[in-house]
Amino acid sequence: DYNKQVNKNLFLSFKGTFTYAHNTILERNEPPFQEYPNLSSVGHSLGQYLLYIDNGLFPDEETIHNNPDQKSLGYAPQPGDIWYHNLPNYRGEYDDVINSNDRCYVGNPQDPEIVYGFGSSIKLKKWDFSFFFQGVAKTSILMSDIHPFGEARIRGLFKYIADDHWTIENQNVDAKYPRLTLENNGNNTQNSTYWLRNGSFLKLKNAEVGYTFKGWRFYLSGQNLLTFSPFDYWDPEMGSGSGMKYPTQRIINFGIQVTFNNK
């Protein structure tokens, strides 16, 4: 914190916070021998995600035929479905199938490693103004249960899925969403890097402006006014999942404060 009475008409105050917390698993009660060392959490952080590594979307049938079989994931892939990377065992050998052994720990933890904030208060004559920003960094969001079709009772449809998915007419292997299917597609709903996003954000958490006149103070204040983030599918402060939680609210208040002099 820093506070300064510049003169009788001007007062300045600045404050800031910064925390960094990182952890590494050094030892864990895991099987003493791991044929697939990529499945071990030792050397990684608590909260990191164990995911399949995606290679984008399958462009054609030939690519599917020339790569390891992914049927064990619950669906025979077709062009436009997610293509996964095959990982070797401890001897550096590759099998010819994609299964749960082909996952590894990637990304940043779900809980942010960096949390920071900064703000200021300024009073100039009868006016006062204050604001505070809060942000997080080194955190990842895993999107899940967002798929528009299947057997689940409740389904949603994000606009980006409708606008940018792989189709026969638009065979874009860089589409934001893979090929749509009416039934459950176990291949595309696996937790993978295809659904992993940068969860960092900076928010204008609150701001207030006021004017004081003869014991009366009129003010306008707000909470959760602005959000800056590379993740824009839902409020990044809600974290991983489908975004189907009660959202943080933007609140605007107008008020009057009265000070009585008893003399």
N, C-alpha and C positions, 0 to 999 in steps of 0.2 A: 504494500500500500504506500501511496505517496499523497500527501495533503499539503496544500500551499494556499495561504491567504495572500494573494498578490497585492491587493489594496482593499480599501473599504467596500469597493463595488464588485470585486472579482475574487471568487474562490474556486480552486481547482482540486480535483481528487482523481487519482488514477489507481487502479488495482489490477492484479493479474495472478493467475494460478497456473501451475504446470506440474503434472505428475507423470512419471514413466514407470511402469511395472512390467517386468519381463520374467518369465520362469522357463526353466528347461528341466524336463524329466531326466534324471540321471540314472535311476534304477526303478524297476517296477516288477511286480510278481507276474511275469510272463513265462510262457514255455521256454525252457533253457535253450532249445534249438528252434530256430525259425528258418524253415525252408525258403520262406519269402521274407527277407529282412525288411522289405518295404512296409510290412504290417506291424512292425514294432513301433511303439510310441516313444521309446527311449531316444533322447536327443531332440525331441520335439517339445512343444508347449501344450499345457492343458488347454483344452478348448479348440485346438486345431481340428480340421475336418479330415476324415478318412474317406477319400474320394477316388472314383475312376478318373483317369486323365483323358479328356476328349481330344480328338483330331478334327473337330468340326463335324460336318454332316457328310454322309456317304453320297458321292456324286453320281454313281451308277452301279449297275449289277456287277460289272467286272471287278470293281474295287471290293465289293462285298465278298465275291468269290475268292479273291486273292489275299484275303486277310483272315485272321483267326475267327472261328465260329463264335457268334455272340448269342446264340439261341438260348443258352443257359440263363440269360438275364430275363427270360420270360416272354420273349417275342422275337420272331425271326425278322431281322432288319430288312428294310427296303431302302431304295434311294430316298434321301431326305431325312433318314433317321440318324441318330447320333452315332458316330464312329469312335470307338474307344482304343486306347493305346495298350498294347500287350507288354507286361513287365516280366523280366527274367527272374529265375530263382537264384539261390545263393551261389550256384555254380555258373551263373551267366547263361543258363539255357532257357530257351523260350518254348512254351507248349503251343498248341494250336487251338486254344480256346480262351475266351474271355470269361472270367468268373471272379468271385470275391477275392481271389488271390492277387488280382491286378489292381488293387487299390493302394494308395499311399497317402501319407499325411502332407497336406499342402495348404497354402494360404496363411493368413493371419488368424489369431484366435477369435472366437466369437465375442469375448469380452475385450474391449479396446485396451491396448497397452499404453496409449497416450490419451490423457484427458487434460484439457486446458481451458482457460477462460480469461477474458480481459474486459475491462470496462472503464467508464469515466463518469464523474459527476461535475457539472459546471454550474456555478451560480453567478449571474451577472445582473446586478441591481435587483430588479423585481422578478427576473426570469430565472428559472432553473431547468436543467436538462441532464438526464442520466441515461445510460445504456449499458448492457452487458451482453457479450458474446460468449458462447460456450461451444467447444468442439471436441471431437475425438478423432484419433488416427490409429493406424496399424490395427485394423479390425476388418473382418470379412463377414459378408452376409451370404447365406446359402438359401437360394429360392427353392421352395418345395411346396407340393400340394397346390400348384397354381394351374394345373392342366384342365382345360375346359370341358373335356369329355371323359367318359368312363362310367364306372358303376357307383361311384360315391354319390350320396344323396345331394350334397351341396357342391355346386361347381360355379366358378366365376369365369369371366372372360376379360382379360386385360386388353385394352385397346391396342397395345403394341403387338399382341399375338394376332389379332385380326388384321393389323396393317402390315406385318412383316413376318410371314411364315413361309416355309418351303411348299411349293405347289408344283404340279405338273406343268402349269403354264409359266411359272417363275421358279426355275430350278436354281435358286440362289443358295450355294453351300455356306454362305456367310449370313444367312437369315438369322434373326434374333430368336426364332422359334422353329423347331423341326416340323416335319410332316404331321399334319393333323390326322387323328384316327378317332372313330366313334367309340371303339372299345378301348379298354386299358392297354397301353403300350408300355410293357415293363422295360423295354430297351431305353426309352426316352425319359422315363421317370426315375431312373437311378440317380442317386446323389453323385454328382460329377462336377468337374471344373467348368462344364458348360453352364452351370447354374450358379457359379461362384462369382461374387461381385465385391468390389471395394466398398466397404461400409463407412468410410470416413465422412464426416460432415462438420459444418460450422453453422451455428444457429444464432440469430439475434433473439436471445431468450426473453429479454424485456427491455423496454425503453419507456421513458416518461418525460413529459415536458409540462412545466407549471408556471403560473403567474400569480404573484401575491400582491394584494392591494387592500390596505387598511384592515388587516387581520383575516381577510378572505383569500384563500388559495384555490385557484381553479386549475385542474390538471387533466391531462389526457395520457393514458398509459396503455401499453399492449404487451402481450406475452406470445412467444412463438411466432414472431412476425415474419422472419425470413429464414430460409434454409438454403445453404450452398453445399451441394454434394454431387459426386459423379453418379450416385445411385438415385434414380428418379422414378422408380416404379411405385414406391410408397414411402412414407416418412422413414428415413433410415434409422431414426431413434427407436423404431419398433423392432428392429433386428431381423433375424432370420425367420423363415416360414413363408406364409402365403400373403402376408399383409392384411389378413382378415381379422385384425384386432381393432379394439376401439382406438381410434387415432388420437394423437395429441391434438389439442384444440388451440386455435388461434383466438385469443381473447382481447377485446378492446374495451377499456373502461373510461368513463368520464366521471369526474367527481369534484366535489367542493368540500374544502376543509375550512372550518371557522375556529379562530382562536379568540377567546373571551378574556378581557382584562378585568380583574376583580377590583382594581383600585378605584 
